[in-house]
Amino acid sequence: MKKFFAILAVAALTLSAACTKIETVTPDQKISFKAANYVPQTRSGEVSFLNEFADATNAQFKSKAYMWGTGVDATGDNVTYQDFFGADGETIKWDGTEWAPTHDYYWPKFANSYINFLSWYDNNGAPVISRTGSTFKMEWKDRIIGTGDNIMYADPAWRFKQNNNPATYTAVDGVAQGVPTLFHHSLAQVEFRAYASKVEVTDLLTWTIKLTDLKLEVANKGTLTLTATEPTTGNNIQGTWDGTPAWVADATKGNIMPTTFNVTATDATADAAKVLANQVVLPQDLSSTNLTFKLDITTTYAAGQTNHEILDVTIPMGTAEGFNTAAWALNTKYVYTIKIEPAENRVLFDPAVEKAWEVVTVPEKVY
């Protein structure tokens, strides 16, 4: 039975390089690897991939690998590549000790052979991956974004020949680093907070303020296309995708609608309560997007009077009169705060007519 001599060296750390321990290699021996979950000092702000999961035993991602088979075609035609992990790729899972593929793989023995790795995470779908010559494409087409979705893509890892990279990556605590798998969030997150300003009003006993019917009409379907071409020289290269990755949003829109929310009274922005927390959204233009909601206000006075009113509020997201957010960008979280001032010093009108029309009957006049 034919064996492929390669090892998955993709150890995923979100926004971080992986750490791989190399063991002595003998013919046909699997090369094991161990991904250390730490924040390297070489890249500011990198975070472990495991931080994405509440339960580390469920941490996993997908990877697709293309092996260049030496001697198959010296001209570099398409037939020189082989789907090393199969058409659908391989599942890579954290087992508590290391990132392990479903099956065992071994590095190719041939001097000119190497492997290209493309990795991603999508908890409710998958991209379509294709290749034309040495150009590779990863595409999420017409992907519908729902609550709780999480889509990440890793930078391509080009021309890897072994489970270390001594020319570029140095050892950490004596352990050589393996093929880097640097993940990026492809979606954006939004969070809305709200609070009512504390006010002192004579004879006022209580304010009860509810924020209801919050609606944010946004696109929830789009296409993300990533394209990159394999370098012609060098080995063990952590690559990047062409340009600045961006979603193309579909024209269809839907509403984000949290439930009714009691707004607390405070004078500190930091005390604002979360009306909508960590909502994933499709990155998109917001020039024509409005946030709408109702304020349901009940006021009770010491004398026993109770006033109740409902105010309709519209806040444009993309203008200076609103939140002034032109667009949501991928891998970015936006926190919006709504301050409600129920006792502003405004001139209010309560028009009334002294009494109803008084009807006067005029006696007949006979001529």
CORDACOR-V374816 format. One record per backbone hydrogen bond with DSSP energy under -1.0 kcal/mol. NH is the residue of the N-H (numbers start at 1). CO is the residue of the C=O. If there is no record, write none. Layout:
BEGIN
nh: (NH:NH)
co: (CO:CO)
END
This chain:
BEGIN
nh: (6:11:13:16:20:29:38:46:47:51:52:53:58:59:61:62:63:64:66:67:68:69:72:76:80:81:82:84:84:89:90:92:93:94:95:100:113:115:116:117:118:120:121:123:128:130:132:135:136:137:138:139:140:143:145:149:152:153:154:155:157:158:160:169:172:175:184:186:188:189:190:191:192:193:194:195:196:197:204:205:206:208:210:211:212:215:216:218:222:223:224:226:228:230:236:237:239:242:248:250:254:256:261:263:266:271:272:273:275:276:279:281:286:289:291:292:293:294:295:296:297:298:299:300:301:302:304:307:309:311:313:315:317:322:323:324:325:328:331:334:336:338:340:346)
co: (4:9:181:13:176:26:36:43:14:48:49:50:55:56:92:120:90:118:116:82:114:80:69:73:77:78:67:65:82:86:63:61:100:59:98:93:110:160:66:157:64:62:152:150:139:137:135:132:228:130:226:128:224:222:220:146:121:184:119:182:117:237:115:165:175:172:153:151:281:332:279:334:276:336:273:338:264:340:201:300:300:298:296:261:294:292:256:254:143:248:140:138:136:134:159:158:156:227:223:221:218:216:211:209:196:268:269:194:192:192:190:188:326:286:315:215:313:212:311:210:309:208:307:206:305:203:301:299:297:295:293:291:289:319:316:319:317:284:187:189:191:193:195:344)
END
